Amino acid sequence: MKKVFYLLLLIKSIMLTHNCSYAQPLALNSVKIKWVDFNMEAFANVSCEDLDHSFNDGEKRSKSIFNKKDLLHFQSRLKGLKPIKPLQSFDVRGSVNLIYSKRNVKYCFDVFGHFYKDGNYYFNKQLLIYISDKIFVHHPEYLDTLRQYE
């Protein structure tokens, strides 16, 4: 009888930990931002896949964010991503790699607050301002008057 009791107790504890592990949200461990100067011009629009190959190494910069306070601010800004219609012209100037405990998520962005991930387009001016404040110290003035036009 004791063996059955302990077996049931073991099964229940395994099921409990299994259910709890899926209920917890993924923890954001760090954010890596790669970008080129927002004023840089290219002969053709740069796609998300071509960002690393379209510019010289001296033109590209990167920054990683590990500070918990900054990561929380970043996550709160991510919630403001609004889906938009596909853009005819999307000229990438940077990428954001969100590094979670079990996976990575990559967004590319242009200079107007448009983001791209897995074939979907989003708009979030506040996220672009937050990113530009992290990489440039102060964001470009045009971002304050930027509006979304779909």
Order of alpha helices (4+ residues) and beta strands (2+ residues): alpha-beta-alpha-beta-alpha-beta-beta-beta-beta-beta-alpha-alpha
